[in-house]
Amino acid sequence: MISAQHTIAAQHTWLAAGEASEHRGLIISLFAVFVAATLVITVWAGRQTKDAADFYAGGRQFTGFQNGLAVSGDYMSAASFLGIAGAIALFGYDGFLYSIGFLVAWLVALLLVAEPLRNSGRYTMGDVLAYRMRQRPVRTAAGTSTIVVSIFYLLAQMAGAGVLVSLLLGITSDSGKIGIVALVGVLMIVYVTIGGMKGTTWVQMVKAVLLIAGAILLTFLVLLKFDFNVSDLLGSAADNSGKGKAFLEPGLKYGATGTSKLDFISLGIALVLGTAGLPHILIRFYTVPTAKAARKSVIWAIGLIGAFYLMTLALGFGAAALIKPAEIIASNKAGNTAAPLLALHLGGVDSNWGAILLASISAVAFATILAVVAGLTLASSSSFAHDIYANVIKKGQATEKQEINAARYATVGIGAVSIVLGALARDLNVAGLVALAFAVAASANLPTILYSLFWKRFTTSGALWSIYGGLVTAVGLVLFSPVVSGKPTSMFPDVDFHWFPLENPGIISIPVGFLLGAVGTLLSKEVPDAEKYAELEVRSLTGTGAH
């Protein structure tokens, strides 16, 4: 029975791939149009980039609304579009928990971090930490942590790109998928080296509009199919999933055992606390002229992101109602192709409309990946150039031109690393990978930022303990978790060296990050500079003297 289902699913997927390959010309031309348009924007923005403030912070010329649009473009990644739709399509209620976590997280960012950060830094997270501590060790730590978090997040986007394009072009060979990951890497290097923050911001704004429009269209079509009766939609999803009522209740993915419940709590903590420590989100607050505009951009972002995550419900349950789970899994083990397959089914599997809808939604998802990847690469390369190169290696003596060149070289290096790792991670669930990036950000960056802004006694050694301790704990636990080995869906499914039972390390590594920051501070003999703290406090709360 199972093998028969799999055969049917394989045929369906083959049909979808056949559909896709029949309309390959259409799909490639839509991709090409988007890539060409964004490259034009990037080159135009590159011409406007005159100095470091332009390259790192877009010249601080964006309005609250524009930045809000760009923040939501930066945040609604392949994980939210492909990963969450897939998680809901396969696990129902438990998949939706990602949407909630990603959205609630913004309140932490709005209330604790957005405004003080905008007021007290210039270009990177390291600026805030180095304001009242010893420059070189703190900047080295901040730069290291930024690059590690960004690479985790980049992995997810690269995996998403490989899955998506291979589905569309009917590429099944591993070498083909790796080629696609490499292509995304090359494009992102071009965006960042030429366009800097200005180019990246415009690409993100265009992409946010496209993604929200695509989600509205699919949501409308799903609801239309069920006569706008949400109860019918949920009922069909539960019946079609083969899980019945359990599909709409908690516990399918998290809840069978005590471990999976703990895993869920761990995931929740990581999602809610991670956003406020994500480097590519933090640097977006520097692109606006005032703290008021920073607050406004977060409020716009919450509205846009909230609406989008509500729509992921319709996409996920729509996919569950219209497509057999075996077909989704046959196309991609982790469910990352549920949204594009839904577009194909809504338009009609054998019709031109189906192909056009599939191509459009996939082009939007591809746009999503490129924009987020550019933002991440910019965050890590600017942290390398500004924190590590200019202030640690050159001891503050680098010219602006040298600093921007260093950022461009770093972009190429980070691009190369993420291509190699992305090729390895091509079969992992995209939302799960992103949750790991959140856990690392919440363990290493968030404690240090909060202590720095709000704890007078905090010292350099506290910051170093917190960043390195949180980073090593989070990454170490991930290495020995089922994400890397020991399960069919792991990065290395054929070996098993995992001893940590949870897939997300947040529940342990985040408290460790906070604890080590406190212990490191209390044990150090360093006397914090009270004047500097008073200065930082006034500046972070009022914006006086901010750049």
Disulfide bonds with the S-S distance in Angstrom:
none
